[in-house]
Structures are given as C-alpha cells and as structure tokens.
C-alpha cells in the first residue's frame, strides 16, 4: 500500500500533472479534444479538492478545509437542484452531480492558485 501513497501525494501537490496525463493520454487514444478536456477536468477535481483542503489547513492552521469544500459542494448541489426543479419540474441526478463536480473544478482551481501564492509568501520572506 505504501507504493501507492508516494505517487498519489505527488499528484496531489501538483494537480496539473494528472490533468496533463489524462488529457494527453485520452487525446492520443480518441483524438477528441473536447472530451479529453472534460475527462481531464473530472479526474483532476479529486486532486484539486485534496490539495486545496491541505493548503487551506496549512495557511489557516485548521483541519476544516476538506469539510468546507464538501459543505460548499452540498450547498451548490442544493441550489442547482432547486433551480432544476423549478425550471423542469424534476431533478436529473446525473446532470446535477456533473454540474457540481465541474463547478468544483473551476473554483478549486482558482482557490489552488490563490492559496499556493499565499502559502509561498512565508518562504520567500524567510530567505
């Protein structure tokens, strides 16, 4: 089990790596750029969630980062599900999960960049 931990930690620290690996691999296999980007986004979201929660915990000295992201995803699911219910009269669970997952990719990507820069400042000022 230890041989899986090290590569997973490396992919979590730099979530651009799984994005590029999935994108290049799927594009080389299927030659469909749009589907390659969407699949790479879906895979990378998991790594971004783990990475952003770890950065949040380190910067703010708490252990609430993962739960905050999970809470955000649940609130978004409720809002999007409510909108689906008002517009169409029913909720499509597959579309709901996909929308929340891709919205999470967008927001955790932005949060990763912001937290990475904020977390880098103490190391730059220490030099």
Secondary structure as the mmCIF struct_conf table of DSSP 4:
data_model
#
loop_
_struct_conf.conf_type_id
_struct_conf.id
_struct_conf.beg_label_comp_id
_struct_conf.beg_label_asym_id
_struct_conf.beg_label_seq_id
_struct_conf.end_label_comp_id
_struct_conf.end_label_asym_id
_struct_conf.end_label_seq_id
HELX_RH_AL_P HELX_RH_AL_P1 UNK A 2 UNK A 13
HELX_RH_AL_P HELX_RH_AL_P2 UNK A 15 UNK A 30
HELX_RH_AL_P HELX_RH_AL_P3 UNK A 33 UNK A 60
TURN_TY1_P TURN_TY1_P1 UNK A 61 UNK A 61
BEND BEND1 UNK A 63 UNK A 63
HELX_RH_AL_P HELX_RH_AL_P4 UNK A 65 UNK A 88
BEND BEND2 UNK A 89 UNK A 90
HELX_RH_AL_P HELX_RH_AL_P5 UNK A 93 UNK A 126
#
